[in-house]
C-alpha cells in the first residue's frame, strides 16, 4: 500500500469514527473523565499515547497487520489536530 493510501485510509477511519462517536477531542476528554472517576488520572493525550503504544506493539508482533498501522496513523493525526486547540 502506498503512503498516500495509508494516509487516506487513516483519514477515512477518523471520519468514520467521528460519525459514530463525535468530536475526537470531546470523546477522549470524556474517556479521561471516566478513567479519573476510576482513579486513573490520564489526559486525553496520554490515552492516545497508550493506544498508539498498543498499536505499535501489535505491529511488532505482526508487521503485516494493516488495521493496526491505520489506527496508529489515525491516532497520531488526532494529536496533530488537537495542537490547534
KOLMITI-539804 format. One record per atom (N, C-alpha, C, O): x, y, z; residue number from 1. Coordinates in steps of 0.1 Angstrom, whole numbers. Layout:
N
<r <X,Y,Z>,NUM>
...
***
This chain:
85
<r <8,-12,0>,1>
<r <0,0,0>,1>
<r <9,12,0>,1>
<r <19,13,8>,1>
<r <6,22,-8>,2>
<r <14,34,-9>,2>
<r <11,43,3>,2>
<r <1,42,10>,2>
<r <21,52,6>,3>
<r <20,61,17>,3>
<r <7,69,17>,3>
<r <0,70,27>,3>
<r <4,74,5>,4>
<r <-9,82,3>,4>
<r <-21,74,6>,4>
<r <-31,79,12>,4>
<r <-21,61,3>,5>
<r <-32,53,6>,5>
<r <-34,50,20>,5>
<r <-45,50,26>,5>
<r <-23,48,27>,6>
<r <-23,47,42>,6>
<r <-29,59,48>,6>
<r <-38,58,57>,6>
<r <-24,71,44>,7>
<r <-29,83,50>,7>
<r <-44,85,47>,7>
<r <-52,90,56>,7>
<r <-48,82,35>,8>
<r <-63,83,31>,8>
<r <-71,74,40>,8>
<r <-82,78,45>,8>
<r <-67,62,41>,9>
<r <-74,52,49>,9>
<r <-75,56,63>,9>
<r <-85,55,70>,9>
<r <-64,62,69>,10>
<r <-64,67,83>,10>
<r <-74,79,84>,10>
<r <-82,79,93>,10>
<r <-74,88,74>,11>
<r <-83,99,74>,11>
<r <-98,94,73>,11>
<r <-107,99,80>,11>
<r <-100,84,65>,12>
<r <-114,78,63>,12>
<r <-118,72,77>,12>
<r <-130,73,81>,12>
<r <-109,65,83>,13>
<r <-112,59,96>,13>
<r <-115,69,107>,13>
<r <-125,67,114>,13>
<r <-108,80,107>,14>
<r <-111,91,117>,14>
<r <-125,97,114>,14>
<r <-133,99,123>,14>
<r <-128,99,101>,15>
<r <-141,105,98>,15>
<r <-152,95,101>,15>
<r <-163,99,106>,15>
<r <-150,82,99>,16>
<r <-160,72,102>,16>
<r <-163,72,117>,16>
<r <-174,71,121>,16>
<r <-152,72,125>,17>
<r <-153,71,139>,17>
<r <-159,84,145>,17>
<r <-167,84,154>,17>
<r <-156,96,138>,18>
<r <-162,108,142>,18>
<r <-177,108,140>,18>
<r <-185,113,148>,18>
<r <-181,101,130>,19>
<r <-196,100,127>,19>
<r <-202,91,138>,19>
<r <-214,93,141>,19>
<r <-195,81,143>,20>
<r <-200,72,153>,20>
<r <-199,78,167>,20>
<r <-209,77,175>,20>
<r <-188,85,170>,21>
<r <-185,89,184>,21>
<r <-184,104,186>,21>
<r <-183,109,197>,21>
<r <-185,112,175>,22>
<r <-185,126,177>,22>
<r <-170,131,176>,22>
<r <-161,124,172>,22>
<r <-169,144,180>,23>
<r <-156,150,180>,23>
<r <-145,142,188>,23>
<r <-148,138,199>,23>
<r <-134,140,182>,24>
<r <-124,132,189>,24>
<r <-119,138,202>,24>
<r <-117,130,212>,24>
<r <-116,151,203>,25>
<r <-112,157,215>,25>
<r <-122,155,226>,25>
<r <-119,152,237>,25>
<r <-135,158,223>,26>
<r <-145,157,233>,26>
<r <-147,142,237>,26>
<r <-149,140,249>,26>
<r <-145,133,228>,27>
<r <-147,119,231>,27>
<r <-136,115,241>,27>
<r <-138,108,251>,27>
<r <-123,119,238>,28>
<r <-112,115,247>,28>
<r <-112,123,260>,28>
<r <-107,118,270>,28>
<r <-117,135,260>,29>
<r <-120,142,272>,29>
<r <-129,134,281>,29>
<r <-127,132,293>,29>
<r <-140,129,275>,30>
<r <-150,121,282>,30>
<r <-143,108,288>,30>
<r <-146,104,299>,30>
<r <-135,101,280>,31>
<r <-128,89,284>,31>
<r <-119,92,296>,31>
<r <-119,85,306>,31>
<r <-112,103,295>,32>
<r <-103,107,306>,32>
<r <-111,110,319>,32>
<r <-107,106,330>,32>
<r <-123,116,318>,33>
<r <-132,118,329>,33>
<r <-136,105,336>,33>
<r <-136,103,348>,33>
<r <-140,95,327>,34>
<r <-144,82,332>,34>
<r <-132,75,339>,34>
<r <-134,69,350>,34>
<r <-120,76,333>,35>
<r <-109,70,340>,35>
<r <-105,77,352>,35>
<r <-101,70,362>,35>
<r <-106,90,353>,36>
<r <-104,97,365>,36>
<r <-113,93,376>,36>
<r <-109,91,388>,36>
<r <-126,90,373>,37>
<r <-135,85,382>,37>
<r <-131,72,388>,37>
<r <-133,69,400>,37>
<r <-124,64,380>,38>
<r <-119,51,384>,38>
<r <-106,52,391>,38>
<r <-100,41,396>,38>
<r <-100,64,393>,39>
<r <-88,65,400>,39>
<r <-75,66,391>,39>
<r <-64,67,396>,39>
<r <-77,66,377>,40>
<r <-66,67,368>,40>
<r <-66,82,363>,40>
<r <-76,86,357>,40>
<r <-56,89,365>,41>
<r <-55,103,362>,41>
<r <-47,104,349>,41>
<r <-35,107,349>,41>
<r <-54,103,338>,42>
<r <-48,104,325>,42>
<r <-54,115,317>,42>
<r <-66,118,318>,42>
<r <-46,122,309>,43>
<r <-51,132,300>,43>
<r <-55,126,287>,43>
<r <-52,114,284>,43>
<r <-63,133,279>,44>
<r <-66,127,265>,44>
<r <-54,124,257>,44>
<r <-54,113,250>,44>
<r <-44,132,258>,45>
<r <-31,129,251>,45>
<r <-25,116,256>,45>
<r <-20,108,248>,45>
<r <-25,114,269>,46>
<r <-19,102,275>,46>
<r <-27,90,271>,46>
<r <-21,79,269>,46>
<r <-40,91,269>,47>
<r <-48,80,265>,47>
<r <-45,76,251>,47>
<r <-43,65,247>,47>
<r <-43,86,242>,48>
<r <-39,84,228>,48>
<r <-25,77,228>,48>
<r <-23,68,220>,48>
<r <-16,82,237>,49>
<r <-3,76,237>,49>
<r <-4,61,241>,49>
<r <4,53,235>,49>
<r <-12,57,250>,50>
<r <-14,43,254>,50>
<r <-20,35,242>,50>
<r <-15,25,239>,50>
<r <-29,41,235>,51>
<r <-35,34,223>,51>
<r <-24,33,212>,51>
<r <-24,22,205>,51>
<r <-16,43,210>,52>
<r <-6,42,200>,52>
<r <5,32,204>,52>
<r <10,25,195>,52>
<r <8,31,217>,53>
<r <17,21,221>,53>
<r <12,7,219>,53>
<r <19,-2,214>,53>
<r <-1,5,221>,54>
<r <-7,-8,219>,54>
<r <-6,-12,204>,54>
<r <-3,-23,200>,54>
<r <-10,-2,195>,55>
<r <-9,-5,181>,55>
<r <5,-7,176>,55>
<r <7,-16,168>,55>
<r <15,0,181>,56>
<r <29,-2,178>,56>
<r <33,-16,182>,56>
<r <40,-23,175>,56>
<r <29,-20,194>,57>
<r <33,-33,199>,57>
<r <27,-44,190>,57>
<r <33,-54,187>,57>
<r <14,-42,186>,58>
<r <8,-52,177>,58>
<r <16,-53,164>,58>
<r <17,-64,159>,58>
<r <20,-42,159>,59>
<r <28,-42,147>,59>
<r <41,-49,149>,59>
<r <47,-55,139>,59>
<r <47,-48,161>,60>
<r <59,-55,163>,60>
<r <57,-70,162>,60>
<r <65,-78,157>,60>
<r <45,-75,168>,61>
<r <42,-89,167>,61>
<r <38,-93,153>,61>
<r <41,-104,149>,61>
<r <31,-84,146>,62>
<r <26,-88,133>,62>
<r <27,-75,124>,62>
<r <17,-68,122>,62>
<r <39,-73,117>,63>
<r <41,-61,109>,63>
<r <32,-60,97>,63>
<r <32,-49,91>,63>
<r <25,-71,94>,64>
<r <16,-70,82>,64>
<r <2,-67,85>,64>
<r <-7,-68,77>,64>
<r <-1,-64,98>,65>
<r <-15,-62,102>,65>
<r <-18,-47,99>,65>
<r <-15,-38,106>,65>
<r <-25,-46,87>,66>
<r <-28,-32,82>,66>
<r <-37,-24,91>,66>
<r <-34,-12,93>,66>
<r <-46,-30,98>,67>
<r <-55,-23,106>,67>
<r <-48,-16,118>,67>
<r <-51,-5,121>,67>
<r <-38,-23,123>,68>
<r <-30,-17,134>,68>
<r <-22,-5,129>,68>
<r <-21,6,136>,68>
<r <-17,-6,117>,69>
<r <-9,5,111>,69>
<r <-19,17,109>,69>
<r <-15,29,112>,69>
<r <-30,15,103>,70>
<r <-40,25,100>,70>
<r <-44,32,113>,70>
<r <-45,45,114>,70>
<r <-47,24,123>,71>
<r <-51,30,136>,71>
<r <-40,39,142>,71>
<r <-42,49,148>,71>
<r <-27,34,142>,72>
<r <-16,41,147>,72>
<r <-15,55,140>,72>
<r <-12,65,147>,72>
<r <-16,55,127>,73>
<r <-15,67,119>,73>
<r <-27,77,123>,73>
<r <-25,89,125>,73>
<r <-39,71,124>,74>
<r <-51,79,128>,74>
<r <-49,85,142>,74>
<r <-52,97,143>,74>
<r <-45,77,152>,75>
<r <-43,83,165>,75>
<r <-33,94,165>,75>
<r <-34,104,172>,75>
<r <-22,92,157>,76>
<r <-11,102,157>,76>
<r <-17,115,150>,76>
<r <-14,126,154>,76>
<r <-25,113,140>,77>
<r <-31,125,133>,77>
<r <-40,133,142>,77>
<r <-41,145,141>,77>
<r <-47,126,151>,78>
<r <-56,132,160>,78>
<r <-48,142,169>,78>
<r <-53,153,172>,78>
<r <-36,138,173>,79>
<r <-28,146,182>,79>
<r <-25,159,174>,79>
<r <-25,170,180>,79>
<r <-22,158,161>,80>
<r <-19,170,153>,80>
<r <-31,179,152>,80>
<r <-29,191,153>,80>
<r <-43,173,151>,81>
<r <-55,181,151>,81>
<r <-57,189,164>,81>
<r <-61,200,165>,81>
<r <-53,182,175>,82>
<r <-55,188,188>,82>
<r <-46,200,191>,82>
<r <-48,208,200>,82>
<r <-34,200,184>,83>
<r <-25,211,186>,83>
<r <-31,225,183>,83>
<r <-26,235,188>,83>
<r <-41,225,175>,84>
<r <-48,237,171>,84>
<r <-56,243,182>,84>
<r <-60,254,182>,84>
<r <-59,234,192>,85>
<r <-68,238,203>,85>
<r <-61,246,214>,85>
<r <-67,250,224>,85>
***
